Amino acid sequence: MQISAPATQKKNSPVSGRHPVFPVGRMLPFLLVTVLFFLWGMSNNLTDILVQQFRKSLELSPFSAQLVQTANFFGYCCMAIPAGLVMRRWGYKTGMVGGLVLFGAGMLLFLPAAMHDQYVLFLIALFTVGCGASVLETAANPFIAQFGDPVTSEQRLNFSQSFNPPGTVAGVLVGTYFIFSGVEPGPAQIEHMKLAGTYKAYLHGEVMRVVPTYLVFGLVVLLWAFVLLRTKFPEIQAEHEGEGENHGSFAELVRMPAIWFAVAANFCNVGAQISSWSSLIPYMKQYTAVSERTAAHYLTILLVTMMVGRFVSTPLMRYIRPSLMLGVYGVCNAALMLVTVLRPGMLGAWSVVASGFFISIMFPTIFALGLKGLGRNTKLGGSLLVMAMVGGAICPPISGLIARQTHSLALGYIVPMIGFIGVSIFGFYQRSQRTLLSGDVY
C-alpha cells in the first residue's frame, strides 16, 4: 500500500527546488555515514579482482572462481533481516558500528586463509565481510533516505551513493597494482616452472599478495567503527519508532506489494551488476590479447563511468521522474548486454564499460522507491531490500556455469541482460503506479 503525498508536497515537487536535499544543521553524522558507501564500494569491487586472482593462483574453473561473489553476497542474505531486527530495537548507529566490526574482522581473516592456501577459508572470510557489509547497508541506506525531507529521499540517497563509485574505483585500482603481480606465465613457462619445482612457490606467492591489502583495509574499517561510536547521532523522527511505539512487523509488510516488487528488482539489479563486472576481466582474457592489468583498467573505466552517471543523473531527477529514468536506463543496459553477447571482443567489452553509466542510479533509486510509504516498517523493509542483494551470490555462478558448459564467457552475459530487463520492468511499473494511484511525481 502506497501513502499518497500530501497536497503541499505535490505542489512543491522536486522540480520546484523548494525541498532541501540535505539535513540542515546536522551534516556531521550525514557525512560520516556517507563515508561508509565508499568503504563497502571498495570492498565489493575488490572481489572482482579476487575472482581472477584466485582463478589463477588456486587454479579454479570459471564456476568455482565466481564463488567469491557467492560467499560475499550470501552474507547479505543471511544478515540483512537479523540486522533489521537489531536496529528496530537499538537504532541505526548500533547497526553501523556492529557492521563495521564484523566487516573489519572478516578482512583480518584473510591472513590465516592465505597462510594455509585454503580456498574454503577465503570463502569464510568473504562471507564474514559480506555479513558486515549487509549490516552496514541495512543501516546506512534507510538512515540516509530518512535523514531529511522525505520528498527528496531519492536525491539524498543518490548523493550518498555517489561516493560508492569512487570506492569501487579505488578498490579496483588497489587490486590492480597491489594484488595483481603482472606475472602471467604461459603454458610453456608453467611446464618449465613445474619441472624446476618452483610452480607451487609461485602460486603461493600469488595467493599471499591479497593479504597486505585486506589487513590494512580491515584496520581502517575498525578505526571508522570507533569514530562512529564516539559520534552523537540524532533520532530519525520519520521512522515513527519512538519509545513505547509499535515498530512494525513482517506481517504488515506482506500487505504492501510495492516493497516486494522492489525486492525482486534489487535482486535483478545486484545480480546483473555483479555477474557483469566480475566476468569482464575473464571475458577480455578470452576474447582479446590484453593482460590482467589492462583488463582491470577497463573495469576501472566502467566504474568511473558509473560515477559520472551518478553525478549527471541525480540532478536530472528534479526534472525527470526517478522511476521513469530507472526504466529507461534498464532498457539501455539490456541492449548493451545483448551487444556483449553477440559481438565478443573489444566491442563487447566497451559495451560492458558503457553500462556503468546506466547502472549508476539503479540501486539507490530502487531502494528509495521501495521504502516510500513504509512508515514504522522502514527498518524491516530496508533489511529485505538488502537481503535481495543475494542476487550477487546467485547470478555470477549461473553466468560462470553457462561459460563453463558452452566455453563462452560471452553467453554468460545473458544473465545480466535478463536482470536489467527486470529492473526496467520495475521502473516502468513504479512510474505507472505512482502516477495513477497517488499523483506523486515519483
Secondary structure by P-SEA (a helix, b strand, c coil): ccccccaaaaaaccccccccccccccaaaaaaaaaaaaaaaaaaaaaaaaaaaaaacccccccccaaaaaaaaaaaaacaaaaaaaaacccaaaaaaaaaaaaaaaaaaaaaaaaaccaaaaaaaaaaaaaaaaaaaaccaaaaaacccccaaaaaaaaaacaaaaaaaaaaaaaaccccccccccaaaaaaaaaacaaaaaaaaaaacccaaaaaaaaaaaaaaaaaaabbbbbccccccccccccccaaaaaacaaaaaaaaaaaaaaaaaaaaaaaaaaaaaacccccaaaaaaaaaaaaaaaaaaaaaaaaacccccaaaaaaaaaaaaaaaaaaaaacccaaaaaaaaaccccccccaaaaaaaaacccccaaaaaaaaaaaacccccccaaaaaaaaaaaccccccaaaaaaaaaaaaaaaaaaaaaaaacccccc
